[in-house]
Amino acid sequence: MPQTILVINSGSSSIKYQLVDPSIGVAMASGLVERIGEEMSTIHHRYSLKEVTINEPVPNHEAALQQVLDLFEEIGPQFEEAHIVGIGHRIVQGGRYFSGPTLIDDRVKRLIGELSSLAPLHNPPALKGIEVCQKLLPGIPNVAVFDTAFFQKLPNSSALYALDRDVAERYSIRRYGAHGTSHQYVSTRVTQVLGDKELKQIVLHLGNGASASAIVSGRAVDTSMGLTPLEGLVMGTRTGDIDPAVVFHLQRVANMSVSEVDNLFNKKSGLRGLAGDNDMRAVREMARSGNPRAREALEIYINRLVKYIGGYAAEMGGVDVITFTAGIGENDIDLRREVCQRLEFFGVILDEEANNTRPREATTISRRDSSVRVMVVPTNEELAIATQAMTLV
């Protein structure tokens, strides 16, 4: 009988889930509950050839997960057939405490709660998801898989800020990174496909949240996100790198509170702040229509990417593979072309025909005579979470 893991990604107003058989890397069922707690919610559930969408109010996370369990029984697969042996939870912030998947007990829940100050939008709803699963699915072990785990052993030259050591130690200030589950999965797939464990890789996880990583022989040596997911690349609604004195300036001249600046930097900046929309597809369409702000937003986005690629190549002493992944990285043909054109001095030569696709498998989009291989590798964080969870259950 196949053994499966129920993967839960609990957000502030959503629950994304997959029932995964890690042994064959297949999702047997999947779904999404959106707009939890709003006047009208939406539930999508897919199993085999069956797909259902329900629009009705879902007041809280417990009601959302109960709806999911009811859909498993109604649409399939029934729990008796699913053989669920564990529940894997995506947790964004694991701080210094967690360097790998961890069976969840009261201590782990307490630490996830304590780390909420470093991921206030992510850790609290994830903790709620854990508590709901423990209540509705008693007896099934829950496993936490942390986005920060892959970056927990960064060298100090990358992990530490040039901040007073006593202050940094006292308040646990260092680079933690994020999207680590994706970066680990994608870089491992590159190693498997190319049959080389000694590669110097740069992975670009480009979605509404965006991050870059430098990986040598399977070990992360640097990443763009920092203490929180705010640092690094330009994102959908986040500034990415910005002079911290901007905070002081806005407090002094605009009378903005810490909360207002936090909201500005995290939710009203990035592509949204520059072009008026955080969806890259919309920004690109506006740019094609001649909108100068949208075109400028794209140029800023690409310039930041190129700066990180160049910096990481220097840091590693070269680069063998640059990989695009996540929603924008996997689907935006123009973005990949524009980035690669900026890297031609590196010896990057794009295969235009290969690039003009949205691959579902790991694919090389550079020419054979390119000095750096460029790839597109679809990420699969749910499979990575399920695989890690299965090692403990």
Residue pairs with C-beta under 8 A, 6 or more apart in sequence:
1 83
2 21
2 23
2 24
2 83
3 21
3 23
3 83
3 85
3 390
4 19
4 20
4 21
4 22
4 28
4 82
4 83
4 84
4 85
4 386
5 19
5 20
5 22
5 84
5 85
5 86
5 87
5 88
5 385
5 386
5 389
5 390
5 393
6 17
6 18
6 19
6 20
6 82
6 84
6 86
6 87
6 88
6 137
6 140
7 17
7 18
7 19
7 20
7 87
7 88
7 89
7 90
7 382
7 385
7 386
7 389
8 15
8 16
8 17
8 65
8 87
8 88
8 89
8 90
8 129
8 133
9 15
9 16
9 17
9 89
9 90
9 381
9 382
10 61
10 89
10 90
10 125
10 126
10 128
10 129
10 130
11 122
11 125
12 121
12 122
12 124
12 125
13 34
13 35
13 36
13 37
13 38
13 125
14 32
14 33
14 34
14 35
14 36
15 32
15 33
15 36
15 61
15 64
15 65
15 68
15 129
16 31
16 32
17 30
17 31
17 32
17 68
18 27
18 29
18 30
18 31
18 382
18 386
19 27
19 28
19 29
19 30
19 72
19 77
19 82
19 84
20 26
20 27
20 28
20 382
20 383
20 386
21 28
22 383
22 386
22 387
22 390
25 380
25 383
27 382
27 383
28 47
28 77
28 82
29 45
29 46
29 47
29 72
29 76
29 77
29 82
30 45
30 46
30 382
31 43
31 44
31 45
31 46
31 68
31 71
32 42
32 43
32 44
33 41
33 42
33 43
33 44
33 58
33 64
33 67
33 68
34 41
34 42
34 43
34 44
35 41
35 42
35 58
36 58
36 59
36 60
36 61
36 63
36 64
37 58
37 59
37 60
38 57
39 57
40 55
40 56
40 57
41 55
41 56
41 57
41 58
41 64
42 53
42 54
42 55
43 52
43 53
43 54
43 55
43 56
43 58
43 64
43 67
43 68
43 71
44 51
44 52
44 53
45 51
45 52
45 54
45 68
45 71
45 72
45 75
46 52
47 72
47 75
47 76
47 77
48 76
50 75
50 76
52 71
52 75
54 67
58 64
58 67
61 125
61 128
61 129
61 132
62 132
62 135
62 136
65 129
65 132
65 133
65 136
66 136
69 79
69 136
69 137
72 78
72 79
72 82
73 79
84 137
84 140
85 140
85 141
85 390
85 393
86 140
86 141
86 142
86 143
86 389
86 390
86 392
86 393
87 133
87 137
87 140
87 141
87 142
87 143
87 389
88 101
88 143
88 145
88 385
88 386
88 388
88 389
89 104
89 126
89 129
89 130
89 133
89 142
89 143
89 144
89 145
89 385
90 126
90 145
90 147
90 181
90 381
90 385
91 112
91 122
91 123
91 126
91 144
91 145
91 146
91 147
92 119
92 122
92 123
92 126
92 146
92 147
92 148
92 178
92 229
93 112
93 115
93 116
93 118
93 119
93 122
93 123
93 146
93 147
93 148
93 176
93 178
94 112
94 115
94 144
94 146
94 147
94 148
94 149
94 152
94 176
95 111
95 115
95 118
95 148
95 172
95 176
96 152
96 172
96 174
97 111
97 115
98 111
98 144
98 146
98 148
98 149
98 152
99 149
99 152
99 153
100 149
100 388
101 143
101 144
101 145
101 146
101 149
101 388
101 389
101 391
101 392
102 108
102 143
102 144
102 146
102 392
103 141
103 142
103 143
103 144
103 392
103 393
104 130
104 134
104 141
104 142
104 143
104 144
108 144
109 127
109 130
109 131
112 123
112 126
112 127
112 130
112 144
113 123
113 124
113 127
115 123
116 123
116 124
116 127
118 172
118 176
118 227
118 228
119 228
119 229
121 266
130 142
130 144
133 140
133 142
134 142
141 392
141 393
143 388
143 389
143 392
143 393
145 181
145 384
145 385
145 388
145 389
146 180
146 181
147 177
147 178
147 179
147 180
147 181
148 176
148 177
148 178
148 180
149 180
149 181
150 177
150 180
150 181
150 183
150 184
150 220
151 159
151 175
151 176
151 177
151 180
151 183
151 213
151 220
151 223
152 176
153 219
153 220
154 175
154 177
154 220
154 221
154 222
154 223
155 221
158 175
158 221
158 222
158 223
159 174
159 175
160 168
160 174
160 175
161 168
161 173
161 174
161 175
161 226
161 227
163 173
167 173
168 174
173 227
174 227
175 223
175 225
175 226
175 227
175 231
176 225
176 226
176 227
176 228
177 211
177 213
177 220
177 223
177 224
177 225
177 226
178 209
178 211
178 225
178 229
179 205
179 209
179 211
179 225
179 326
180 220
180 223
181 381
181 384
181 385
181 388
182 203
182 205
182 325
182 326
182 379
182 381
182 384
183 203
183 205
183 211
183 213
183 215
183 220
183 223
184 220
184 384
185 379
185 380
185 381
185 383
185 384
186 203
186 205
186 323
186 325
186 377
186 379
187 201
187 203
187 213
187 215
187 218
187 323
188 218
189 362
189 377
190 199
190 201
190 321
190 323
190 362
190 375
190 377
191 197
191 199
191 218
193 362
193 375
193 377
194 321
194 373
196 320
197 217
197 218
198 217
199 215
199 216
199 217
199 320
199 321
200 214
200 215
200 216
200 316
200 317
200 318
200 319
200 320
200 321
201 213
201 214
201 215
201 216
201 319
201 320
201 321
201 322
201 323
202 212
202 213
202 214
202 215
202 308
202 309
202 312
202 313
202 319
202 321
202 322
202 323
203 212
203 213
203 215
203 323
203 325
204 210
204 212
204 305
204 309
204 322
204 323
204 324
204 325
204 329
205 211
205 212
205 213
205 325
205 326
205 329
205 379
206 233
206 305
206 324
206 325
206 326
206 327
206 328
206 329
206 332
206 335
207 236
207 326
207 327
207 328
207 329
208 235
208 236
208 237
208 278
208 327
209 229
209 235
209 236
209 238
210 232
210 233
210 234
210 235
210 236
210 240
210 326
210 328
211 223
211 224
211 225
211 229
211 232
211 233
212 223
212 224
212 232
212 233
212 305
212 308
212 309
212 312
213 220
213 222
213 223
213 224
213 312
214 220
214 221
214 222
214 223
214 312
214 315
214 316
215 221
216 316
221 315
221 316
222 312
222 315
223 232
224 231
224 232
224 233
224 240
224 308
225 231
225 232
226 232
229 238
230 238
230 239
230 240
230 265
230 266
231 240
231 241
232 240
232 241
232 308
233 240
233 301
233 304
233 305
233 308
234 240
234 270
234 271
234 274
234 297
234 300
234 301
234 304
235 270
235 271
236 270
236 271
236 272
236 278
236 279
236 280
237 266
237 267
237 268
237 269
237 270
237 271
237 272
237 273
237 278
238 265
238 266
238 269
238 270
239 265
239 269
239 270
239 273
240 270
240 304
241 304
242 265
247 258
247 261
250 256
250 260
250 261
250 264
251 257
251 258
251 261
256 264
270 278
271 277
271 278
271 279
271 280
271 283
271 297
271 301
272 278
274 293
274 296
274 297
274 300
275 283
275 286
275 291
275 293
275 294
275 296
275 297
276 286
276 293
276 294
277 283
277 286
280 327
280 328
280 332
280 335
281 332
283 294
283 297
283 298
284 294
284 298
284 332
284 334
284 335
286 293
286 294
287 294
287 295
287 297
287 298
298 335
298 338
301 335
302 335
302 338
302 339
302 342
305 339
306 339
306 342
306 343
309 319
309 322
309 339
309 343
312 319
313 319
313 346
319 346
319 372
320 372
320 373
321 372
321 373
321 374
321 375
322 343
322 348
322 372
322 373
322 374
322 375
323 374
323 375
323 376
323 377
324 330
324 336
324 374
324 375
324 376
324 377
325 376
325 377
325 378
325 379
326 379
328 335
329 335
329 336
329 376
330 358
330 359
330 376
330 378
330 379
331 358
333 355
333 356
333 357
333 358
336 350
336 355
336 365
336 374
336 376
337 350
337 352
337 355
340 348
340 350
340 355
340 366
340 374
341 350
343 372
346 371
346 372
347 370
347 371
347 372
348 366
348 370
348 371
348 372
348 374
349 366
349 367
349 369
349 370
349 371
350 365
350 366
350 367
350 370
350 374
351 364
351 365
351 366
351 367
354 363
354 364
354 365
354 366
355 365
357 363
359 376
359 378
360 378
361 378
362 375
362 376
362 377
362 378
363 375
363 376
363 377
364 373
364 374
364 375
365 374
365 375
365 376
366 372
366 373
366 374
366 375
